[in-house]
């Protein structure tokens, strides 16, 4: 079920949103705002992934994976244990 929120937006921003709705293939203001939020969520996920890759690269020299490591990773991926 969708929730409704109310926000105050200055008139120039409303005009911009309306122009994007008219020219951007959005059916209404809500669709445009939802698209902005989805894009932000994707960007945050990309940033998180980049941060994790950097953390891994900076964590030191690589070591061979053991069968225990793989089992632990599978459990974490399946939500059976915490990292």
GIJOVEN-V37129 format. One record per residue. N is the residue number from 1. BURIAL is b if it has 24 or more other ideal C-beta (glycine too) atoms within 12 Angstrom, else e. Layout:
N BURIAL
N BURIAL
This chain:
1 e
2 e
3 e
4 e
5 e
6 e
7 e
8 e
9 e
10 e
11 e
12 e
13 e
14 e
15 e
16 e
17 b
18 e
19 e
20 e
21 e
22 e
23 e
24 e
25 e
26 e
27 e
28 e
29 e
30 e
31 e
32 b
33 e
34 e
35 e
36 e
37 e
38 e
39 e
40 e
41 e
42 e
43 e
44 e
45 e
46 e
47 e
48 e
49 e
50 e
51 e
52 e
53 e
54 e
55 e
56 e
57 e
58 e
59 e
60 e
61 e
62 e
63 e
64 e
65 e
66 e
67 e
68 e
69 e
70 e
71 e
72 e
73 e
74 e
75 e
76 e
77 e
78 e
79 e
80 e
81 e
82 e
83 e
